[in-house]
Every structure is written in structure tokens, then in C-alpha cells.
């Protein structure tokens, strides 16, 4: 096992010992990922319980977090799943696409998920690696907040281009960005992110990356991951003033730092703020007595675990539900339209899992000029409430020109407008005709996703 050390204001402390962490009183728990599934354990590593049983390398659970009552939320496939400790699914939904800082729609797996302490709201982040026309290539993020069951539209004032959401209270989030926007405060209904501080505000000389942070529940301490790759290490700070409400206080004072460990991530505070857990490639560590950087040293309490989140609920799952857990979302089976070069093609439906209710789509007639000006309108008949997403591509899916999403509250037909962004406009520049295929995916509130495609040729 590699050595993990703590530094006290630059002085080397004792090495990590292999002995187990001191026994702790029950009453709180760590939720974490191990072998692609969600697990629970007490902070000393005892009482381990496997919450989910359907995680896999192809569809792992990601970024579990827990509310004060023990309810768990995590990413799974393209969905956010909310569960009881015993694995009973309370809700699952496919969050809508978000717009990143380049103006492009971003969809796909929620890579970071955070459930508010009161269990009422969920924040999530999606990322994309793209090279938009006129904008530098890179990885871009978008983060939003919705109700815990996903039925509410995202809070518009809480949609940001930041990442790694972490709840300070049930109405205040911390979110993280790049240089000049390392640590930010986002209040629900507060009008957008407010910058708190950057790494260079707390150190002398040049700073480095700072993110993936969490504020202790009492607001007195803040921990974050500093550096990147081989220089990654954990730091925690003393916060002067209140970071739980009002304007952010002055930049905190750094108290302790670990040595550098590639792969270190996910710091999370105990409910009392008197201990800190985080992950390294060997497993989850717990450090007690954060006021003292040297003693006791952190110990690996959960070998092989990752992505921990510490909450006040005890490990008390009760019996598993009688009904089996809904299956992981299955990839929708695409329906290839005939390559006849003709006009609008009626949609054909797929029925993943057999017997799925009908899903149909049709493209409203439009010229290429009108589509560039006003967007493509897809009229979709859905079988019930759920999330609807669509992706428009050209040349057999080689270039994505538009995407969009909408939430259906009941069965029936609804329009979905796909706005063509800068990348799509560049791909269509100078074209007189273009064959467009739109893939529509519908995810009901409970059940597997299903999809259909519709195609047309647009002419100037």
C-alpha cells in the first residue's frame, strides 16, 4: 500500500499506519461505489451493505450521495436514480440536455450527482469534449438543479457552466470551475453563481487547480482537491465567517495538506465536522481530528471503494423490496430509415423489453433556410409521462447539427424544436440539400428507454 502522509504547514508528519481506524459510534454512514454498485458502511468500515445489485462495467453507478434521512441518489447510465438504503427505487429519470459555455447542447450520463440534505432537490453535471467552430477545443461542463423525482423543470437561475456540485445547505451549493472561478457559491433563486475564492488567494506564488470540494455541515471547514495528475493532493481550510448563508466570507486559511497521490478524489466531511473521508486508488480513507494535521494519520477503512459521501443516517436498510429492482436502462435500438433520398419518412417504433407502448414521431415540413432560421420541429406522440430527447444528424450520423429535450407530463403529441447551433450551421453552410435523420428517445418515469427515428431531405 502506498504511503499517505499529511503535512502541517509544510512540515512532514508521520506515515500512514496499517492499523484500523479507531472504533466510532454508530449513527452515521458512508455511501460509496465498489465493483460498480452502491454500498453503505459505518465510518469505521463495519456494517457493509450492498445497496444495488445491477451495476456493471458497462453501466456502473456513479457519484452516490445521501440526504440526511439516508435516501440515496446516483447516476446510472443516462439516468439519475433515487433509492432507499435497501435498494428500493423511489424514482428514476433521464435529465434534460443542458447548454454548455460554447452554446452547444450537452446530453448523456450525469457524471456528478448531489442530493440536497433535505432530500428535496438533486444537482447534476454533464460534460462533453468538443471542438465547436470559432471556439477552442476542450472539455466543457453544465450543471443544473431539479426536484428529487425529476418532475420539475431545472431551476433556470441555478444552471451554470461549472461542475462538481456540493450542497452546503439545502438551498446553497458550491460549484467549481477553472482558473478565475475555482470555488463558487450558487444559491437557489439567487441569480447565478457568486465567486468565493481561487487557489492563488490562499497560497504565495503561482496557484494550481482547485475543485471537488465540500464545506463541513457547520460551515467551519472546507476541503478540496488541489493540483492534477501526479500532483493531486487534498487540502482543508479554516473558514472565518459564515459560508452557509449570505455573501461568501474572505478566502479561508489553509490548515493541512496531504502528500501528492494521483487519483485522489471526493473529500467528504462527517456530520459533526470532526472527521474527513476521501478516496485514493487503494480505497476510502478516514482522517479524524482535522485540527491536528499529524495525529492520528488517515487509515484505509474501505479497501477498493471509491466516491464516498458521508451522511448522518445510520446503516439501517431493512428488508429488500419484494418486487425486483427495475433493470438498468438498456440502449435503445435504432431504426434505420430507408436510404431512398425521398422526403419525410414515417417513423417506426422499437419495443425494448417487449410490449412497450407506442412511440411515433414526424418532422414538420420545412425548408433548409427555415430550419436554419427557426429550427427543426419534431412532433412526437408519447405513451405517457417521461423525458423526451432528440438528436438531429446529417450524412448517416457523421455530423450532429441540433439537439433538444422536453418533459412530457402525460400521453399525447407534443412538439419538440431542435435549434441548429454554430457547429450545425458550419456543417450546412453552402449546402443546397441535406438529408437529416432525427433520433428520438423517450424515457418514461419508470421503465426502460425506447427510441425511434425519422428522416427527411431539406432543400433550400
N, C-alpha and C positions, 0 to 999 in steps of 0.2 A: 504493500500500500504506500502511496506517495506521502510524503510529509506535508502537512498543512500547518503553517505557523501563523501566529499573529504578531504584528508589530505594534509597539506602543510609541507613538510619535517618533518613529524611525528606529527604535531600539528593538533588536531581535528578541523574541520571547521563547519559551521552552517549546520543544517539538510536540507534535500530536502523539498522545499515548493511545495504545490499542485497547485499553480497558473501556468497559461500557460507561456511558454517562451515568451520573448519579440518579437513583430512583426518584421519580417525581410523582406528585399526587395526581390522581385521575381527575377528569373534569374538562379536559380539552383534548384536541386531536390534531393530527396531521393527515391531510388528504394528499395523495401523490400518485404518480404513474409508475407501474412496474410491469414489464413484459406486455406493454401496450394496453393494459387495463388500469382502471382506477382502484386504488386500495386506500384503506384507513388504518391508522395505528395511533397509539398513545405516543407522546413525545419521547418516551424512553425506548421506543421500538417494540413494546409489548402490545398484545391485543390486535395483531394484524388481521385485517378482514378484507377479502376481495369483494369490491362493490359490483363491478361489471365482469362479464364473462365472454363478451363478444368482441373484444379488442383484438387486433391482428396487425401484422406489419403493413398490410395494405390499407387498413382502416384503424389506426391507433386512436386512443383517446388522448387529447391534448389539453394542457393548461387547466387542470381542475381547480376550482375554488369553492369555498363553502361560506354559507351565510351563518349567522350566529346560532340558528336553530339546527344546524347540521345539514341543511339542504345543500346539494352539490350541483354545480353546473360545469360543463366541459365541452370542448369541441370534439366532434366525431364525424369524420367525413366532411361534408359541406354543411353539416347541421350543428346547432347548439342543443345539447341535451341537458335537461334538469332532472335530477334523481333524488330519491331518498337514500339514506345510508344503506338500506337493504337492496338497492338496485332497482327499485320500482321507479319507472319512468313517469314523471309528473307532466312533462311537456317536451316537445322537440320541434324545432323549426329551422328552416333554411333562411338565414338573414338576407336582407336585400342587398343588391350591389351598391357600392359607395363610389364616390368620385375622388380620385387622388389629386395631388398638387399639380399634376400636369393636365388636369381636366379630363382624364380617361376614366372610364368605369372600371372598377376592380371588383371581382367576384371570386368565389372559391372558398376554400376551407378557412374558417375562423382560427387563426393561429394563436391568438391570445384571447382568453375569456376571463371575465371577472364578475362575480356575483356580489351585489351590494350586501352589506352586513344585515340589513333588514329583509333581504331576500326579494325585494320588490322589483329590482332592475338588474339588467345584465349589460355589461360593456364588452365589446369585442373589436378585434383588429383583423383586417385583411391586408395582404401585401401583394405586390406584383413587381416583376423585374422587366422593364420595357425600355424601348428607345423611341419615344414619341418624336414626331417631326418638329424641329425647332427647339427641342428641349434635350438636355443632356441625358444619356442613358443612366439607369440606376434602379435601385430598389426603392419603391415608394409605398407608403402606408396610408391607411384611412381607418379611423376609429369612430364608433357610434355607440349610442345607448338606446335600449328599448325596454319594454316591460319584460318581466322574467319569463312569461309564456310566449313572448314574441308577437303578441296580437296588436300591440300599439305601433304606430309609425315611429321611426327613430326620432329622438329629440333633436330638432334642427340645430339648436344652439350648442349642442354637445357633439356635433360631428366635427372632427378635426383631421388634420393630416399627420397627427402624431401616432404613437404606438405604446404598447405595454401598459394598458390602463390598470390602475390600482386604486381601490376605494380607500379614502381617508375617513370618510363618514358615509352615510347612506345617500348624501346629496353632493358630496365633493369627491372628485377624482384627481389623482396625479397621473400625468401622461408625459411621455418623453420623446425628444426629438434629437436632431443633430446639433452641430455647432451653433451656438447662439440661442438654442432653445432646449437645453438639456432637461431641465425639470420645470414642469408647468402645472398649474392648478386649473381645473375645469369644474366650475360649479353648475349644477343643473339649473337652467333658467338664468344663468349669469352672463350670457352674452359672448361666450367663447373663452379660449384659454388665456390665462394670465401667467406670464413668465415669473418664475421664482428665482432660480439661480443656475449658474453653469459651473462646471468643474473648475475653471480658471478663477472663479470668485473665491475659492476655498484653499487654493494652493499658490505657492510662489512659483513663478516661472510659467512655462507653457503648460496648458492643460491637456486633457485627453478626453476620450469618450466617457460619458456617464449616463446610465439608464437602468432599466429593470429594477426600479426602486420601490420601497414601501415605507410608509410612515407608521410608527408604532401607534396602537389604539389610543394611548394617552397623549399623543402628539409631541412627546418629549424627545423622540429619537427618529432618525431617518437612516435607512440603509440602502445602498445601491451598488450596482456592478460598475467597476471602473476599469478602463482600458479595453483591449480587444485581443483576440487570438491568444498568443503566448503571454501577453502582458496582462491578461484579465485577473482582477482581484476584487475582493469585497471590501467596502469601506462603510463605516457608520459614523454618524454625526450626532452632536448635541444641538437640539433646536431651541433657540431662545425666542420667547413669544409664542403665540398660538398659530399653528399651521392648520388647525381644524376648522376655522371659520375666519371670515374677514379677509383683509388683504394679506398676502403672504408676508411672513416676517423677514428679517435680514437673513442673508445666507448663513447656514449653520456652520458650526465649528467641527472639523474632522476630529474624531476621537481615536478610532482604531482602524487598522487595515490588515488584511491577511497577505500572505505572500502570493505570488502570481501562479495561477492554475488555469490552463486552457480548459474551457468547458464549464467553468464556474457560472452558476445562474440561480435565479429565483429566490432571493432573500425574503424571508417572511418572519414577522415578529410574533411572539407569544401574546395571548390576550392581555397579560399583565405588563408586557413590555420588558420583562426581566430575562428574556432569552431570545435567541435568534437562530433560525434554521436556514440552510441553503443547500444547494446540490453541487457536487463535483462528479466527475465521471465514475467514481467508485461508489457513490450513493449520497444519502442525505446526512448532513452534519447538524449537530445542535451545539451552540455555544451558550453557556449560562453565565450570568453575571457580566453583562456587556459594559458595565462601568470599568471593569478591570480587563485590560487587553491581554494580560498574560495568563491569568489563572481564574477558573480552570480552562484548559485548552479545549477546543471543539472535538467531539467524538462522532464517528460514523454510527448512527443508530439504525439506519435502514440501508444496508448494502444493496446496491443495484437499483435503488429508487431514484426518481428524478421529479422535478416540477412540484415541489411541496407547497402547501398552503396551510397555515396554522389557524385554527378556529377555536372558539370557546366550547363547542359541543363535545360531549364525551363520545367515545366509540360505543354506540348502543343501537345496532342496526335492527334488532328484532328479526322475526322470521322473514324469509324471502317471499315475494309475492307469489300467489298461486298461479296466476297467469304468467306465461313466459315473457321474457323481455322482448320488446319489438326488435326485429332484426336490424342490423346496421344498414344504412341507406345503400341500395345497390345502384351501380351505374345504369343510367337509362340507356335503352337500346336504340341507337339512331335509326331513323328510317330514311334511306337514300332515295331522293326524288329521281324520276326518270330523266335522263340527260337528253331531252328532246329539243332543248333550245326554245321551247314554246313559252307561253305566258304563265299565268298563275296556275299553280298545281295544287289541287285539293290535298289537304293534309291526311295522312294515315296515322292511326294511333298505335301505340305499343302498349302491352299489358304486362309489365313486370310483375312477377309473383302470381300471375293468372287472375282473371276475373276482375281486373281493375275497372273502375268506372270510366266512362268515355271522356276523352280529351281531344278536341279538334281545334284547328287554327286556320285562319285565312288572312292573306295580305290584301289590304285595301289597294285598289288600283291607284297608281301614282307614276308620274314621270320621274326620270332621274333628277331633273332640275328641281322638281318639287320635293323629292326625298332629301336632297342636299339642303334645301331651304327649311323644310318643316319636319323632316324625319320620316321614318317608315312606320306605318301604323299596322299592327298585327291585332286582329280580333280573335280572341281565344275564348272558347267555351270550356269552362272548368266544371268538374263534378261536385265541388264543394269548397269550403274554406281552405285556404292554404297560401303558399308563396309561389308566384309566377315569375319566371325569368326567361329572357330571350337573348340570343346571340346571333347577329347577322354577319355572314361571311361571304366572300367572293371566291371565285376560282377554286371550287371544291374545298373550301375551308382554309385556304392558304393565308388570307388576309381578313382579319376581323375589322369590320367597319363601324359597327354600332352594337350597343348592348343596353339592357334596361331591365327593370323589375317593378313589380307591383304586388300588393297583397290583396287577395280575393277574400271577401268576408262571407260569401255564400255562393251557391251554384248559379251558373248563368254565364252570359257572354260579357266580356269586358274588353275595352281597347287598351293596347299597350304601345306607347310611342317610343321608338328607338331613335335617338338623336345621333346623327353621324358626327363624330368628333374629328379632331385635327388629323389623326392618323388615317381615318377613313376617307377624309376629303383628299388627302395626298394620294391615296391609292386610286381614287376615282378621277383625279384630275386629267382632263383631256379625253376621257372615255365617252364614246357615243352610246354604247350599250354595255350592259353588265348583267351577268347572271348572279342573282343574290339568293342565298339559302338562309333561312331563319330557323334555328333550332330552339324550340320552346320546351322548357322544363317546368313541371308543376309538382310541388311537394305539399301534400296535404298536412294538416296539423298532426295527424297520427297516421303513419304509414310510409311506404316506400315511394321515392320519386318516380315519375313517369315522364316520357318525352314524346314529342312529335316534331316533324319538320315540314316546312312549306317553302316553296321556291317560286321565283318569278324572274322575268327578264325586264329590266328597267331601260327605257330608251329616252334620249333627250327629246 
